[in-house]
């Protein structure tokens, strides 16, 4: 429990820290850039195919899920490197589990994308054959 008084200035400063974290992630984590490119493509597809509000909610949550997993994974990896810089099987397992979380999030997001976009694309293909 914090004994500090509430401060708007400190709350605003926390957004600066969060922004720095995001810029670090985008600058140094290559997989994050891939996630970003895919997310931009999905957003463009969403606008082009005029997906519904519920579909937007699913897509946005899926994208946020992947980015959150990547942020947690990167945090775990950097913390593990500080705690134990030499090769260590337990640290390797921790890092592998963090990577697995990102993989699960990415697969989940891909499934959401398929559920949203496959019927639209299928309908377009069927419409072209008529």
RANOR-V88109 format. One record per pair of residues at least 12 apart in sequence whose C-alpha atoms are under 10 Angstrom apart, sorted by the first residue. I is the first residue (numbers start at 1). J is the second residue. D is the distance in whole Angstrom. If there is no record, write none. Layout:
# RANOR-V88109
{{I:J:D} {I:J:D}}
This chain:
# RANOR-V88109
{{21:71:8} {21:75:10} {22:67:10} {22:71:8} {25:67:10} {25:70:9} {25:71:7} {25:74:8} {25:75:10} {29:70:9} {29:71:10} {29:74:8} {31:67:10} {31:70:8} {31:102:10} {32:66:9} {32:67:7} {32:70:7} {32:71:9} {32:74:10} {35:63:8} {35:66:8} {35:67:7} {35:70:9} {35:106:9} {36:63:9} {36:66:10} {36:67:9} {38:63:9} {39:59:9} {39:60:9} {39:62:10} {39:63:7} {39:64:10} {39:66:10} {39:67:10} {39:109:10} {40:63:10} {42:59:8} {42:60:10} {42:63:9} {42:113:8} {42:117:9} {43:56:9} {43:59:8} {43:60:9} {43:63:10} {45:117:8} {46:59:9} {46:113:10} {46:116:9} {46:117:8} {49:117:8} {49:120:7} {49:121:9} {50:120:10} {51:116:8} {51:117:8} {51:120:9} {52:116:9} {54:116:10} {55:112:9} {55:113:9} {55:115:9} {55:116:6} {55:117:9} {56:116:9} {58:109:9} {58:112:7} {58:113:9} {58:115:10} {58:116:8} {59:109:8} {59:110:10} {59:112:7} {59:113:7} {59:116:8} {60:109:9} {61:109:8} {61:112:10} {62:105:8} {62:106:8} {62:107:10} {62:108:7} {62:109:5} {62:110:8} {62:111:9} {62:112:7} {62:113:8} {63:105:9} {63:106:8} {63:108:10} {63:109:7} {63:110:9} {63:112:10} {63:113:10} {64:105:9} {64:109:9} {65:102:9} {65:104:10} {65:105:6} {65:106:8} {65:108:9} {65:109:8} {66:101:9} {66:102:6} {66:103:8} {66:104:9} {66:105:5} {66:106:6} {66:107:9} {66:108:9} {66:109:7} {67:102:8} {67:105:9} {67:106:9} {68:101:10} {68:102:9} {68:105:9} {69:98:8} {69:99:9} {69:100:9} {69:101:6} {69:102:5} {69:103:9} {69:104:9} {69:105:7} {69:106:9} {70:98:8} {70:99:8} {70:101:8} {70:102:6} {70:103:9} {70:105:9} {70:106:10} {71:98:10} {71:102:9} {72:98:7} {72:99:10} {72:101:9} {72:102:9} {73:94:9} {73:95:7} {73:96:9} {73:97:8} {73:98:5} {73:99:6} {73:100:9} {73:101:8} {73:102:7} {74:95:9} {74:98:8} {74:99:9} {74:102:10} {75:98:9} {76:91:10} {76:94:8} {76:95:7} {76:97:10} {76:98:7} {76:99:10} {77:91:9} {77:92:9} {77:94:8} {77:95:6} {77:96:9} {77:98:8} {77:99:9} {78:95:9} {80:92:9} {80:94:8} {80:95:8} {81:95:10}}
